[in-house]
Amino acid sequence: MNKERYKEEYEEGSDLLWHSDKEDKITRQFYKDLSNLYKNIDFSKKKKLKLFKQLVSIIKGKG
C-alpha cells in the first residue's frame, strides 16, 4: 500500500497528517461495504420478524 501522506503545519505548532488518496478510497469502500452489510442483516431480521408475527397470528386464528 502506498504510504504517501499529506502533512499540514499550523502556526500554533500542531501538525495534521492526512491519508493518501489511495488509503482514503480504501477506507471509504470499507465503510460503504460495512454499511451495506448492516442494511442486509437488518432487512433480513425484519423480514423474519414479520414472518414470525404472521405465523403467530395464523395460529391464534386472526390471520
N, C-alpha and C positions, 0 to 999 in steps of 0.2 A: 504494500500500500504506500502511496506517495505521502510522505510526512511533511510536505510543504505547508507552512503555516504563515499567517499574516499577523504581524505584530504592530500594535499601535501604542505609542508612548504619549503620556499626558504630562502637563506641567506639574501636577500635584505629585508626580512620582509613581503613579500607578501605570501598569502596563496591561494591555489586553492581548491575548493570544487567540486568534481566530482560526477555525478549521480551514483546511484547503477545500476547494470546490468539490473534489472527489470524495473527501470524507463527509462533507455536508450532504452530498447526493446519497451516499450510502446510509447515513443516519436518517434522512427523510424517508427513504424507501423502507427502512426497518420499521419506523413508526407507522407508516402507511399500511404495511403488511400486518403489523400488530393490531391496528385499529380494525382492519377488515376481518381478521381472525376473531376478535372480540365480538364484532357485529354478527358474524355467522354463528358463534356459540350462543349468543344472547337470543337470536332468532330461533335457533333450534330448541332452546329451553322453553320459549314462549309457545312454540308450536306443540311441544309435548305437554305442556301445562293445559293448553286449550283442549287437546285430545283427551286428557285425563278428566277434565271437567265435563266434557261431553259424555264420556263413559259413565261417570257418576250420575249425571242427570238421567241417562237412559236406564241405569239400574234402579234409580228411585222412581222411575215411571213418569218423569217430567219431560222427557226428550222426545 
